[in-house]
Amino acid sequence: MFLCAVFALAVAANALAAQTTADPVYVAISNGWMGLYAHEDEYAKFSMRGKEIKLQDAHHILLKPGLGMMVSFADKAEFGGGANLLENHAKWELSYWRSNADRAEAITRKDLGGAREDLRVTEIKLSRNDGAQLDIFMIALASKDGVFVLAVSPGSSETDAVVREIASSCTLVPRTLTAEEIATVSQAAKCGIEQRF
């Protein structure tokens, strides 16, 4: 429980300090929600399926009892960007957690993120000297200015399917997220139309 509270506070402070975007917008879809998160002239689109999903606020979602997700954006100016944006972001996150936990290790989970070059799923395993442990799954979607991050916690082998489904739905849309764009996406969702970008 302690690590869950530390996770929520630390991720919020770390991610929101680097945030330069508007709040995410959510559209009801059949059996869940679609998230639209804008930064400059592009936005991330992702889906969360299940009747148990509860939106807590724009950046926090309860996926099911005991499993939450935080939505954030990390500007590449915060972690150095570089040629390998997703790798550098993962190193930056791991460095942060190493300074806030007794032990932290990261594992790239290609089995959850697939072979996409624009997306990376990293499992971060945190532990304290008293034996408390916490796993965080970070879904990172590359954009031109940084990384859209969906952090799912607490992780376990049962979380894999949820993370895989959310990761597979992540898409970067190369357009500004306007009110008209939100209306178009919402209407398509109501009609059950899958938009391709």
Secondary structure, DSSP 8 states (H G I E B T S, - for coil): -HHHHHHHHHHHHHHHHT--S---EEEEETTEEEEEEEETTEEEEEEEE-TT-EEEETTEEEEETTEEEEEEEEEHHHHT--S-HHHHHHHHHHHHHHTTSSEEEEEE-HHHHTT-SSEEEEEEEEE-TTS-EEEEEEEEEE-SSEEEEEEEES--GGGHHHHHHHHHH-EEE-S---HHHHHHHHHHHHHT-----
